[in-house]
Every structure is written in C-alpha cells, then in structure tokens.
Amino acid sequence: MKALHFRAAVATAGVTALLLLHLGAAGAAGAPSMTARALVVSDQARRYLTLAYGSPTEFMGCMIGQVHGPVVFVQRIAPADVDPGHSTRTHVLPRQTCEEAGWTGTVGMIHSHPGGERCFYYFPGTQVASSDAESFARQPYPVDAIMCGDSIVWIGRDRA
C-alpha cells in the first residue's frame, strides 16, 4: 500500500514539475496573448454610454471590469480625462491614461462616433487598419470599443 501511495506522489510531483516548467517557459517568452471572444457590458455601463452618446463630439471612457478566460466583463465606464478642446466630432484625445487618472481595473477604452459613421477597425473589404485600429495597437488593454448609436463595435488583441 505504501508503494502505491509513493508512486502516486511521485507521479503527482512529476506532473507538477512539468506544469511549472511549461508555465515558466511561457512566462519567459512574455505574457500569453489574450483572445477575447466576448465583451459583456453591464446595464449600468450601457446606461452611461446611452447618455454620453448624445454629445455632439466624441467622448472617451475607460472600461472598468475584469477578464475571465475569453470573456471581458465591463462593470462600468469611467470618464477619460479629456480637455473640451481635444474632443471634436471626429477625434478625441485624452490628457492621460486611465491609470494616471486614478482608475484601476481598466480592461479597455471606449469612444463614440457621433452619427454612427466609420464604426470599424479595418476598412470594409480590406485588411487596412483605420486610425481606431492603429490607436488600439498602441494601448496595453485587451479590448477597445466604439459606441455607434445603440450598438458597440469592439476589437480584441487577436484581431489588432
């Protein structure tokens, strides 16, 4: 019986060692890429977006939430720090990052396109990146989103 327990312990230790080696190798190669398959936005965050979408200029917000496997959950939208002069109908530029503004738990940025025009990350029928895709490529977050009327267009790292 002791031999059986000993073999089980050795097998468990071996599997654990292999797992640690695998995880160590993955960590050495850099963080694994996050593949978002779903963006879930809370009712509270949607209500905020509905109110903010009424602005005649682009707004920008920090999507605050959590990542669970391939699903990004957005609990709320925190306003980005934007000077009024840096928000036009076709462009918005924050003064600082979400973290520099004091927000924690940022999973992505969201901005609006008043009038619901050009709500895409790649020009239709091409693989040519829009300015929104280029902006997302410079951000550290797993997802980015555009508010277009009553819908949200989003992109994850695997498509950037």
C-alpha positions in Angstrom: 0.0 0.0 0.0 2.9 2.3 0.9 4.4 1.7 -2.6 1.1 2.7 -4.2 1.0 6.0 -2.3 4.7 6.6 -3.1 4.1 6.0 -6.8 1.1 8.3 -6.8 3.1 11.0 -5.0 6.0 10.7 -7.5 3.6 10.9 -10.4 1.9 13.9 -9.0 5.2 15.6 -8.3 6.3 14.8 -11.9 3.2 16.3 -13.4 3.5 19.4 -11.2 7.2 19.8 -12.2 6.2 19.6 -15.9 3.5 22.1 -15.4 5.8 24.5 -13.6 8.4 24.2 -16.4 5.7 24.8 -19.0 4.4 27.9 -17.2 8.0 29.1 -16.6 8.8 28.8 -20.3 5.6 30.7 -21.2 6.4 33.4 -18.7 9.9 33.7 -20.1 8.5 34.2 -23.6 6.3 37.0 -22.4 2.7 37.2 -21.4 0.4 34.9 -23.3 -1.8 36.7 -25.7 -5.3 37.2 -24.6 -8.0 36.2 -27.0 -11.3 37.9 -26.2 -14.3 36.1 -27.6 -17.0 38.1 -25.9 -17.5 41.6 -24.5 -20.2 41.7 -21.8 -21.2 45.2 -20.8 -23.3 45.8 -17.6 -26.6 47.6 -17.7 -25.1 50.5 -15.7 -22.3 50.9 -18.2 -24.8 50.8 -21.1 -26.9 53.5 -19.4 -23.9 55.7 -19.1 -23.0 55.1 -22.8 -26.5 56.0 -23.9 -26.3 59.3 -22.0 -22.8 60.1 -23.3 -23.6 59.2 -26.9 -25.9 62.3 -27.0 -22.8 64.5 -27.1 -22.2 66.2 -30.5 -18.4 65.5 -30.1 -16.6 62.2 -29.4 -16.5 61.1 -25.8 -14.0 58.6 -24.4 -14.2 56.4 -21.4 -12.2 53.8 -19.5 -13.9 50.4 -19.5 -13.5 49.1 -15.9 -14.0 45.4 -15.3 -12.4 42.0 -15.3 -11.2 39.4 -17.8 -12.3 35.8 -17.1 -10.9 33.5 -19.7 -12.0 34.6 -23.2 -14.8 36.9 -21.7 -14.2 40.6 -20.9 -16.8 41.9 -18.4 -17.3 45.7 -18.2 -18.9 46.7 -15.0 -18.7 50.5 -15.5 -17.4 53.2 -17.7 -15.1 55.8 -16.1 -14.7 59.1 -17.9 -11.4 59.7 -19.5 -9.6 62.9 -18.7 -10.2 64.9 -21.9 -9.9 68.7 -22.4 -13.0 70.0 -24.2 -10.8 71.5 -26.9 -9.4 68.0 -27.7 -12.8 66.5 -28.5 -14.3 67.1 -31.9 -16.9 65.3 -34.0 -14.2 63.1 -35.5 -11.4 63.0 -32.9 -10.8 62.7 -29.1 -7.5 62.8 -27.3 -7.2 62.1 -23.5 -4.7 64.0 -21.4 -3.5 60.9 -19.6 -4.0 57.2 -19.3 -6.8 55.7 -17.3 -4.4 54.7 -14.6 -2.8 58.1 -14.4 -6.4 59.5 -14.0 -6.8 57.2 -10.9 -8.8 54.4 -12.4 -7.9 50.8 -11.7 -9.2 47.7 -13.4 -9.2 49.1 -16.9 -9.9 46.4 -19.5 -10.1 48.8 -22.4 -11.0 52.1 -23.9 -14.3 53.1 -25.5 -15.1 56.2 -27.6 -18.0 57.3 -29.6 -18.6 58.1 -33.3 -21.3 60.7 -33.3 -23.7 60.0 -36.1 -22.6 56.3 -36.1 -20.2 56.8 -39.1 -17.0 54.8 -39.8 -17.6 52.3 -37.0 -14.9 49.9 -38.0 -11.3 49.0 -37.1 -10.4 47.9 -40.7 -11.7 49.5 -43.8 -14.5 47.3 -45.2 -13.4 44.5 -47.5 -9.7 45.1 -46.7 -7.1 44.5 -44.0 -6.2 48.2 -44.0 -6.2 49.4 -40.4 -8.3 52.5 -39.5 -7.0 55.2 -37.1 -9.0 53.4 -34.4 -7.1 50.1 -35.0 -3.8 52.0 -35.0 -4.7 53.7 -31.7 -5.7 50.4 -30.2 -2.4 48.8 -31.2 -0.6 51.4 -29.0 -2.7 50.6 -25.9 -2.0 48.0 -23.3 -5.6 46.8 -22.8 -7.1 43.6 -24.0 -10.1 45.2 -25.9 -11.2 48.5 -27.4 -14.7 49.6 -28.4 -16.6 52.2 -30.4 -20.1 53.3 -29.4 -22.1 53.6 -32.6 -25.7 54.5 -31.9 -27.2 51.8 -29.8 -24.5 49.2 -30.7 -20.9 48.7 -29.6 -18.3 47.6 -32.1 -15.2 46.2 -30.4 -11.9 44.5 -31.1 -9.6 42.2 -29.2 -5.8 41.7 -29.3 -6.1 38.7 -31.6 -7.5 41.0 -34.3 -5.3 44.0 -33.8 
